[in-house]
Amino acid sequence: MAIGQTMNEQITGVSSMATRQLLAELVKEYGRISGRRVAIESVGGVDAARRVQAGEPLDIVVLAADALDRLAAAGRIDPASRIELVRSGVAIAVVAGAPRPEIGTEAALRDTILAARSIGYSTGPSGSHLGRLFERWGIAETIAPRIVQAPPGVPVGILVARGDVELGFQQLSELMHLPGIDVIGSLPPEVQIITTFSAAICMASRERDASRAFLSFLASPAASPAKLRHGMEPA
């Protein structure tokens, strides 16, 4: 234990939902090896960024890289503390036991989307990418009445599981652990988007040294197996 560190220190943070399961595992492991307590709340990415922007007394934030760029520009995070955590791709899900449509190529995926009763995606980076993709394909207006956007913090897979959405798109890490759905694959390589999720210390942090040590653990090789287990690649 470092000089001056007490067992009462607690690192607090906020993250988007994509890294929720991963961070839960890594927080538990870090507590076991360090004795430090870490509490990270996972919410919708827009809400997480808003809370940091508002100056909430949080120690760390974990968000998509572009969201951290905006927080850095606003002076809300310490740019020198920033680490790249994971790279994450978008996957596709249907309700458990449903027929698996063809998604192996860009053309096949476009046809499957056009044939779907409803299409669900999130308010996060994957949803923004899909919106641009539908525009590029020239189908945005055709499918607009069938689009269901999950509220911030609500996994798209939940909408799929309860039958609100026939075809759901979200980060693999957010789909792979949910019951009641089948993950049928990832976006084809030609249209796949890889989102980098990063972490940084908030300027409002009261535990800078402890937070820096935790981020070092998140970026270390020791954290890599957990990242892979949760459908992401170490960044």
HELIX and SHEET records of a PDB file:
HELIX    1   1 MET A   17  THR A   19  5                                   3    
HELIX    2   2 ARG A   20  SER A   34  1                                  15    
HELIX    3   3 GLY A   45  GLN A   53  1                                   9    
HELIX    4   4 ALA A   65  ALA A   73  1                                   9    
HELIX    5   5 PRO A   79  SER A   81  5                                   3    
HELIX    6   6 GLU A  106  ALA A  115  1                                  10    
HELIX    7   7 PRO A  125  TRP A  137  1                                  13    
HELIX    8   8 ALA A  140  ILE A  143  1                                   4    
HELIX    9   9 ALA A  144  ARG A  146  5                                   3    
HELIX   10  10 VAL A  156  ALA A  161  1                                   6    
HELIX   11  11 LEU A  172  LEU A  175  1                                   4    
HELIX   12  12 ARG A  208  ALA A  219  1                                  12    
HELIX   13  13 PRO A  221  ALA A  223  5                                   3    
HELIX   14  14 SER A  224  ARG A  229  1                                   6    
SHEET    1   A 8 ARG A  37  VAL A  43  0                                        
SHEET    2   A 8 GLN A  10  SER A  16  1                                        
SHEET    3   A 8 ILE A  60  ALA A  64  1                                        
SHEET    4   A 8 ILE A 194  ILE A 201 -1                                        
SHEET    5   A 8 ILE A  83  VAL A  95 -1                                        
SHEET    6   A 8 LEU A 167  GLN A 171 -1                                        
SHEET    7   A 8 ILE A 119  TYR A 121  1                                        
SHEET    8   A 8 ILE A 147  GLN A 149  1                                        
SHEET    1   B 6 ARG A  37  VAL A  43  0                                        
SHEET    2   B 6 GLN A  10  SER A  16  1                                        
SHEET    3   B 6 ILE A  60  ALA A  64  1                                        
SHEET    4   B 6 ILE A 194  ILE A 201 -1                                        
SHEET    5   B 6 ILE A  83  VAL A  95 -1                                        
SHEET    6   B 6 ILE A 181  SER A 186 -1                                        
SHEET    1   C 6 ARG A  37  VAL A  43  0                                        
SHEET    2   C 6 GLN A  10  SER A  16  1                                        
SHEET    3   C 6 ILE A  60  ALA A  64  1                                        
SHEET    4   C 6 ILE A 194  ILE A 201 -1                                        
SHEET    5   C 6 ILE A  83  VAL A  95 -1                                        
SHEET    6   C 6 GLU A 233  PRO A 234 -1                                        
END                                                                             
